[in-house]
């Protein structure tokens, strides 16, 4: 059986440490949706990938489909994304968005648009006061938890609509 190797980008939404030295990543990818990727031996001191497998990072990854999980064959961090996370306030906010994504995104469904909504929002050169609210609203609207028309509402109304969507979907 030949193992096809895929090269893609992924946000690390979270992880589980398993066995003595491996790490299972919740990876939101551009090409496969939300996947579980096993980084074997990633927690060993001599592991080359170890430094790059932090939660809430954006990686260029090599993946091979395994029996149970995808297997991570390489991981390179995008420096520009880690620079954003130097700010503690931003880290808290990104953690919120990423844990929301982990609950909202159901399994391996290719959704490049969702991936780009998130990536492009972080690439924006400036972030206004409503940046977080806007991103959350765009994610919810894209996934069908919020009407697209709601995105045009004023920030206080949008805030209410987002909260209502989160409550009604029990997130």
N, C-alpha and C positions, 0 to 999 in steps of 0.2 A: 504494500500500500504506500503510495507516494504522498509525502507531506508537502502540501503547497505552502510556500512562505509568503506572508503578506506584510507589506510595509504600510503603516498608517499613522495617523495622529490620534492621541487619546488624552482625555482629562482623567486624572486619578481621583475618583470620587470618594474613595476610602479603601480600606484593606482589612484583611484578616491574616494574622500570623498563624501558620500551620506547621505541623511537625517541628523538628528542631530548628530548621533554618530557612524554611520557605515562606513566601508571602503570596497571598491571593489578592489580586487587585480588582476592584470594581473600576472598570475602564470604560468611559463613554467615548466611543470611537466615531470617526467620520464615516467609516465604511461599514461597520457592523452593528451600530447601536451600542447598547450596554452589554459588555462581555465580562466574564470572569476570567482573568488571566493569571496563570501560575508562574511565579518567578522562583524557580527552583534554586535553593541555596543562596537566595538573595540577602539573607541576614548574616551570612558568614563574613567575618572580617575581610577575607581576601576577595569577596565578590566585587566584580567590576561594576555591576548594576546597582549595588547597594545605595549609593548616594543619590541616585536618580529616582528612587521609588517612593518619594514622599507623597503623602496625601496632598490633594489640591495642587498638583503640578500638571503641566502640559508636556507631554512626551511625544517624541517620534519613536514608535515601537516596531519591532519585528515580531510577528506572531505566527505560530503554527497551530493548527487545530488539533487538539489532543482528544482522547476519549471522553473525559469528563469536562475538562476546561481547555481554554486556549493556553498555549505555552508561550511565555515571553522569551524571545531569543536575543533581543537587544532593547536598550532604552536610552534615549538621549534627551536631556532636558532642554526646553526652549528657554534660553536666558531671559528674554524679554518678559516672559510670564512670571518667572521667579522674582524678577525685580519689582513687579507690581505688589507681590506678596510680602515685601519687606515691611510694609506699613501694616501695623497690627490691626487697625480698624478694617482695612481691606481684607485681611485674612479672615476675620470673624464673618464678614459679609460673604466672602467666597465659600466659606465652610457651610453657611446657611443655604446658599444657592445649590451647592453640590450635594448636600444631604437631601434637599428637596428633589433634585434630579434623580437621586438614587431611588427615591420612593415612587416618582412619577413615571420614569421610563421603564417600560416593560420589555425586558429581554432584548434579544438580538433582532432588532428591526432597524434596517439601514435608514438613517435620518440625517442626511448631510445638512439639510437646512437648519435643523436644531443645533447641530454642531457649530455651524457658521454663525448663527445668532449669538451664541455664547462667545465664541472666539473673537468675532468682530467687535462685540461690545467691549471686550478687554483691550482690543487694539485701538479703540477710540482714543485720540490724543488727549481729549479733555473729558472730565466726568462732572456733570452738573449735579446739583443737589438731589435730583430725582432719578439719577442714574440707576441705582439699585432697584427702585420701584419699577422703572421702565423695563429693565432686563427681566425681572421676575414676571411682569405682566406679559411680555413678549413670549416667554417660555410657556406660561400658562395658556395663552391664546393659541400658540402653535400646537400645543398638545390637546387642545379642545376643552380646557377647563374654564376658559374665559372667551367671551365673544370678541371677535376682531374689532368690532365697532367700539368696544370699551377702551381700546388703546388710544382713542382720540379724546377721551375725557380729561378733565382737569386733574392735576395731581391728587387733591383730596378725594375726588370721586373715584379715581383709579385705585387709590389706596384701599378704599372701601370695597371696590369690586374684587380686588386681589384677595383681601381678607375673606370675603364671602366665598370666593372660589375655593380657598384653602379649607375653610370650615365645611363647606358642603361636600367636599371630596374627602373629608376626614384626614387631611394631611397634617 
